[in-house]
Amino acid sequence: MSGPSEAYVTLCQRFARWLTSDRRAEPGDWVVARGALPQAARVVTEPVVVGNAEVVVPRLERLLTDLSRECAAFVLDYSSGEYACVAFDEQGRTLANVVAGDPAAALAQALVFIRAERAAQTTEEKGEKH
């Protein structure tokens, strides 16, 4: 099995806090040094807590599970060499609509977008109360 794409590792390095806030790599995830070239070491045995100098690069199955917890429904589609991920809330409104070169990057982008938007809304709501 090959490792994660360079684009996906770079995305994980840039948005680590939105993807794996618990800093825990699970079997099948990869771990890569922050800012390093995307030459990842795969975790294959048991869960590991990673240090601040490292980033967890979640496996595809973990991204699928995490995204299913963040939205009511999502579609991952492939067409013309690109993957599109569209996520919806309970009312059918679009929460994320992203395109990437591989499925993991598409799912990760959708997760980052949804989580960042929710964090921004929470911050705005707190600001309005004061």
VENVEN-V930557 format. One record per pair of residues at least 24 apart in sequence whose ideal C-beta (glycine too) atoms are under 10 Angstrom apart, sorted by the first residue. I is the first residue (numbers start at 1). J is the second residue. D is the distance in Angstrom with one decimal. If there is no record, write none. Layout:
BEGIN
i=I j=J d=D
i=I j=J d=D
END
This chain:
BEGIN
i=1 j=28 d=9.3
i=1 j=42 d=8.3
i=1 j=59 d=9.8
i=3 j=30 d=6.3
i=3 j=32 d=9.3
i=3 j=38 d=8.0
i=3 j=39 d=8.0
i=3 j=40 d=5.1
i=3 j=41 d=8.8
i=3 j=42 d=6.7
i=3 j=57 d=8.4
i=4 j=29 d=9.5
i=4 j=30 d=5.7
i=4 j=32 d=8.4
i=4 j=38 d=7.1
i=4 j=40 d=5.9
i=4 j=42 d=9.2
i=4 j=57 d=5.1
i=4 j=58 d=9.0
i=4 j=59 d=8.5
i=4 j=60 d=9.1
i=4 j=102 d=8.1
i=4 j=104 d=6.2
i=4 j=105 d=8.6
i=4 j=108 d=9.7
i=5 j=38 d=7.7
i=5 j=57 d=9.9
i=5 j=100 d=8.9
i=5 j=101 d=6.7
i=5 j=102 d=4.8
i=5 j=103 d=9.7
i=5 j=104 d=7.2
i=5 j=105 d=6.4
i=6 j=37 d=8.2
i=6 j=38 d=4.5
i=6 j=39 d=9.4
i=6 j=40 d=9.9
i=6 j=101 d=9.6
i=6 j=102 d=9.8
i=6 j=105 d=9.8
i=7 j=38 d=8.5
i=7 j=100 d=6.9
i=7 j=101 d=5.7
i=7 j=102 d=6.9
i=7 j=104 d=9.2
i=7 j=105 d=5.3
i=7 j=108 d=9.7
i=7 j=109 d=9.9
i=8 j=38 d=8.0
i=8 j=40 d=9.5
i=8 j=57 d=6.9
i=8 j=58 d=9.4
i=8 j=60 d=9.6
i=8 j=63 d=9.6
i=8 j=100 d=7.9
i=8 j=101 d=8.6
i=8 j=102 d=6.0
i=8 j=103 d=9.2
i=8 j=104 d=4.8
i=8 j=105 d=4.3
i=8 j=106 d=9.3
i=8 j=107 d=9.4
i=8 j=108 d=6.4
i=8 j=109 d=9.4
i=9 j=36 d=8.9
i=9 j=37 d=8.5
i=9 j=38 d=3.4
i=9 j=39 d=8.6
i=9 j=40 d=6.0
i=9 j=55 d=8.0
i=9 j=57 d=5.6
i=9 j=104 d=9.6
i=9 j=105 d=9.3
i=10 j=37 d=9.6
i=10 j=38 d=6.4
i=10 j=57 d=10.0
i=10 j=105 d=9.0
i=11 j=38 d=10.0
i=11 j=57 d=9.0
i=11 j=100 d=8.2
i=11 j=104 d=8.7
i=11 j=105 d=5.7
i=11 j=106 d=10.0
i=11 j=108 d=5.4
i=11 j=109 d=6.7
i=11 j=112 d=7.5
i=12 j=38 d=8.9
i=12 j=40 d=9.2
i=12 j=55 d=5.4
i=12 j=56 d=7.1
i=12 j=57 d=4.6
i=12 j=58 d=7.4
i=12 j=104 d=9.0
i=12 j=105 d=9.1
i=12 j=108 d=6.7
i=12 j=112 d=9.5
i=13 j=38 d=8.0
i=13 j=54 d=9.8
i=13 j=55 d=5.1
i=13 j=57 d=8.4
i=14 j=55 d=9.1
i=14 j=112 d=8.7
i=15 j=55 d=9.4
i=15 j=108 d=7.5
i=15 j=109 d=8.6
i=15 j=111 d=8.7
i=15 j=112 d=4.6
i=15 j=113 d=9.6
i=15 j=115 d=8.9
i=15 j=116 d=8.0
i=16 j=50 d=9.4
i=16 j=52 d=9.9
i=16 j=54 d=9.1
i=16 j=55 d=4.6
i=16 j=56 d=7.1
i=16 j=57 d=9.2
i=16 j=112 d=9.8
i=17 j=55 d=9.8
i=17 j=112 d=9.4
i=17 j=115 d=8.9
i=17 j=116 d=9.5
i=17 j=119 d=9.5
i=18 j=108 d=8.7
i=18 j=111 d=6.7
i=18 j=112 d=4.4
i=18 j=113 d=8.6
i=18 j=114 d=8.8
i=18 j=115 d=4.6
i=18 j=116 d=5.8
i=18 j=118 d=10.0
i=18 j=119 d=8.1
i=19 j=55 d=8.5
i=19 j=56 d=7.2
i=19 j=57 d=8.5
i=19 j=58 d=6.2
i=19 j=62 d=9.3
i=19 j=63 d=8.2
i=19 j=66 d=8.0
i=19 j=107 d=9.8
i=19 j=108 d=6.0
i=19 j=111 d=6.2
i=19 j=112 d=6.6
i=19 j=115 d=8.2
i=20 j=50 d=8.4
i=20 j=55 d=7.9
i=20 j=56 d=4.1
i=20 j=57 d=8.7
i=20 j=58 d=6.2
i=20 j=62 d=8.6
i=20 j=66 d=8.8
i=20 j=111 d=9.9
i=21 j=56 d=9.8
i=21 j=115 d=8.7
i=22 j=47 d=9.9
i=22 j=49 d=8.3
i=22 j=50 d=9.9
i=22 j=56 d=8.7
i=23 j=48 d=9.5
i=23 j=49 d=5.8
i=23 j=50 d=5.3
i=23 j=51 d=8.1
i=23 j=52 d=8.2
i=23 j=54 d=8.4
i=23 j=55 d=9.1
i=23 j=56 d=6.8
i=24 j=48 d=7.2
i=24 j=49 d=5.5
i=24 j=50 d=7.3
i=24 j=56 d=7.0
i=25 j=49 d=7.9
i=25 j=50 d=5.6
i=25 j=54 d=8.4
i=25 j=55 d=9.4
i=25 j=56 d=4.7
i=25 j=57 d=8.3
i=25 j=58 d=8.3
i=25 j=59 d=9.5
i=25 j=62 d=9.7
i=26 j=56 d=8.4
i=26 j=58 d=8.0
i=26 j=59 d=7.7
i=26 j=61 d=9.5
i=26 j=62 d=6.5
i=27 j=59 d=8.5
i=28 j=58 d=8.7
i=28 j=59 d=4.1
i=28 j=60 d=8.8
i=28 j=61 d=7.0
i=28 j=62 d=7.3
i=29 j=56 d=5.6
i=29 j=57 d=6.3
i=29 j=58 d=5.3
i=29 j=59 d=5.2
i=29 j=61 d=9.7
i=29 j=62 d=6.5
i=30 j=55 d=9.0
i=30 j=56 d=7.6
i=30 j=57 d=4.0
i=30 j=58 d=8.2
i=30 j=59 d=7.6
i=31 j=55 d=7.2
i=31 j=56 d=6.2
i=31 j=57 d=7.0
i=32 j=56 d=8.5
i=32 j=57 d=5.8
i=57 j=104 d=8.3
i=57 j=108 d=8.9
i=58 j=104 d=7.7
i=58 j=107 d=8.8
i=58 j=108 d=7.4
i=58 j=111 d=9.0
i=59 j=104 d=7.9
i=60 j=102 d=9.1
i=60 j=103 d=6.2
i=60 j=104 d=5.1
i=60 j=107 d=7.2
i=60 j=108 d=9.7
i=61 j=104 d=10.0
i=62 j=104 d=9.5
i=62 j=107 d=9.4
i=63 j=103 d=8.3
i=63 j=104 d=6.0
i=63 j=105 d=9.5
i=63 j=106 d=9.0
i=63 j=107 d=4.0
i=63 j=108 d=6.0
i=63 j=110 d=8.7
i=63 j=111 d=6.6
i=64 j=103 d=9.0
i=64 j=104 d=9.6
i=64 j=107 d=6.6
i=66 j=107 d=8.2
i=66 j=108 d=9.2
i=66 j=110 d=9.8
i=66 j=111 d=5.9
i=66 j=114 d=9.8
i=66 j=115 d=9.3
i=67 j=95 d=9.8
i=67 j=96 d=8.8
i=67 j=106 d=9.9
i=67 j=107 d=5.6
i=67 j=108 d=9.0
i=67 j=110 d=6.0
i=67 j=111 d=5.5
i=67 j=114 d=7.8
i=69 j=111 d=9.7
i=70 j=95 d=7.7
i=70 j=96 d=9.0
i=70 j=110 d=8.3
i=70 j=111 d=6.4
i=70 j=113 d=9.9
i=70 j=114 d=5.0
i=70 j=115 d=6.9
i=70 j=118 d=8.2
i=71 j=95 d=5.3
i=71 j=96 d=7.8
i=71 j=110 d=8.1
i=71 j=111 d=9.4
i=71 j=114 d=6.5
i=74 j=106 d=10.0
i=74 j=107 d=8.2
i=74 j=110 d=6.8
i=74 j=111 d=9.9
i=74 j=114 d=9.5
i=76 j=103 d=6.0
i=76 j=106 d=6.4
i=76 j=107 d=6.6
i=76 j=110 d=8.7
i=77 j=103 d=9.7
i=77 j=106 d=8.9
i=78 j=102 d=9.8
i=78 j=103 d=7.6
i=78 j=106 d=9.2
i=82 j=106 d=8.2
i=83 j=107 d=8.3
i=83 j=109 d=9.7
i=84 j=110 d=9.6
i=85 j=109 d=7.0
i=85 j=110 d=4.4
i=85 j=111 d=9.1
i=85 j=113 d=9.5
i=86 j=110 d=7.8
i=87 j=111 d=8.6
i=87 j=113 d=8.2
i=87 j=114 d=6.2
i=89 j=114 d=9.3
END
